């Protein structure tokens, strides 16, 4: 007689809870560090000098044009050991998600900045502001409000993409589902369980993003 699926889930409940927290943590780390780096890359791509702009364009092209899974493997087995002399799944996961997300967020910010009417910059310059001040005090605050909903969608995508770092033994949800499946030689129970958890996470974030969009539309 086989083991009751509910008993298996009950046994792994602490690990699934821990994996859920790690999944949220990886996603938050990716979106926070990705936003900081992405904003820097966005400004770098706006540099008029083609030679100075080229590295930022190449960065975006590489991380948007190659699979995230491959990037995770390169960072885990190549970059992290090169810098820290040993592999670390958690560190590699955060770095990989952040670097990948930065490329997409850079394009989100670029689109947001370009959506602001050029007359706003001209008006700011006529008031005596230089380009940096105009960007900081006039353009960027408006652009941030416009990119918040797309950033929410990026976070939702990142929650699902974080499942890929199970391949480097980062202890998130999918990692523990694989451990459950390997221990009991089962498929349906572990993967349906984490699918339900992922669904709760993404639906919750979708609800929050939709509320944010409605509030911003009202304003």
N, C-alpha and C positions, 0 to 999 in steps of 0.2 A: 504494500500500500504506500502511495507516494505521500510526501510531506504536504500538509495543508498550506496553500499559498498565503493565507492570512497569517499563519505562524511564521512563515519566512519573512514576510513584510514586517511583522512585529519584532522579529529578531534584528532586522536591519534598520529599524526605525531611527535609532540614534545616529547611525552612519548616514542615512538619507537626510536627516535633519542637518547634520554637519555639512554634508555635500551641498544642500540647498544654500546654507550660509556662505560656503565657499563660492558657489555659482554667483550669488549676488555680489560677493566681495570682488571676484574677478571682473564682473561686469562693471561695477562701480569704479574699480581701479582703471579699467580700460577706458571708460568714458571720461574720467577726470584727467588722467595723464594724456589721453588722446586729445582732449579738448585743448589743453595747454600747448601741446606740441602742434596740434592742427592749426591753432590760431597763428603760431609762429610761422608755420609752413605757408599758410594762406598769405601772410604779408610778404613772405619771401617770393612767392609766385607772382606777386604784384610789382616786384622790382622791374623797372624799365630796362635796365641793363641785361641783355640776353645772357651774357656770361655768368653774371651773379644769379640770375633766375634759373639757370639750367639745373643745378643740383636739386632744387625744390620740385621742379617739373619731373625730374628723373625719379625722385622719391615717390611722388604720387603715382607715376606710371608703373613703377615696380610693385608697390603694395596693392594697387587696385587691379593690376594685371596678372598677378600670380595667386595661386590658391593659398588661403589662410593656413590650411593644414601643412603645406610645404614650408611656409614661413615659420610656423611653430617648431617644426623639426630642425630647421636651420638654426633658429635661435637657441633651442634646447641643447642640441648636440654640437653646435659650433660657437655661437656668440657668447653664451653664458659661461661655458668652460674656458673659453679664451680669456675672459675678463676675470672670472672668479676661481678659475682652476678646478672647478667641479660643477656638475649639473645640478640643477635645482628646479623641480617641476613647477612649484608655485611661482618662483621668481620668473622663470622662462614664460609661464603662462601670462602673467601680468604684462611683461615686456612685449610679448608677441601681440596680445590683444590691443595694447596701447599704440604700438607702432602701426598696426593695421588700421585701427580706428582713426588715427591721426590723418591718414591720407583721405579718408572719406569726409571727416569733419572739416578738413581744410577746404574741400570743395563746397561743403554746405555753407561755411562762412563766406567764401568767395562769392557764391550766388547771393547770399544775404546782403553783402556790402554793395554788390553791383545793382541790387534791386532798389537801393536808395537813390533818389533823384540827384543828378549831378549838381542841380541848383543849390542843394543843401551845402555842398562843399564850397561853392562860389559865395554863398551868403556868409558862411563862416569866415572865409578868407577876407571878405569885405569888412568884417568886424575886427580885423587885425590878427586873426589866428593864423598860425602856420599850418602846414599839411598835417603834422603830427597832432596838433591840438584839435584841428577840425575832425580828424579821425577819432580821437579819444573822446571828445566831448559831444560831438554832433552825430557822426556817422555810426560809430560802433554801438552806442546805446540803442539806436533804432534797429540796427542789423541784428543785435542779440535778441531782441523781442521777436523778430521775424524768424530766426533760426531755432528758437526753442522747441516748437513742435517737431520739426525734422530731427532735432537732437534726441527728442523722446523716442522717435521711431528707430533711431540708431541704437539707442539703449536696449530697446526690445529685441532688435536683431542680434545685439551683442550677447544677450542672455542665451539665445539659441546657439550662437557661434561658439560660446564658451565650452560647449560639449566636446569640441574637438581636442581640447587640451587633456582629455582623459588619456589620449595616446601617449602622453609623457608622464603618466602617473600622478597628475595633479588631482587631489582628492575632492573633485566636485561630483555632481550627481551621476553623470554617466560612468565615471570611474567605479562608483559603488554599485551601480547596476551591473556592470561587467563582473565585479567581484561576486555579487549574488548569483549571477548566471553561471559563473565558473564553479562555484562551490556546490550548487545543487543541480547543475546540468539542465537548466531551464532557460526559456527565452521569454515567454509571454509575461510572466509575473514581474520581473525586474524592469523590462522596458516599457510595459504599459504603466507601471507605477510611476516611473520618472517622467513619462509623457504627460501624465496627469499633473504632476508637480510643475513641469515646464509650462503647461497650459495655464495653470493658476497664476504663475509669475507673469506670463505675457499678457493675459487678460487683465490682470491688475494694473500693469503698466499702461496698457492700451486705454483703460478707463481713466487713469490719471492724465495721460497725454490728451485725450479728448476733452477732459474738463479744462485743462490748460488752454487748449485751442479755443474753446468757447469763451473763456474769460478774456483772452487776448482779443478775440473778435469783438467782444462787448466794449472793451476799452478803445 
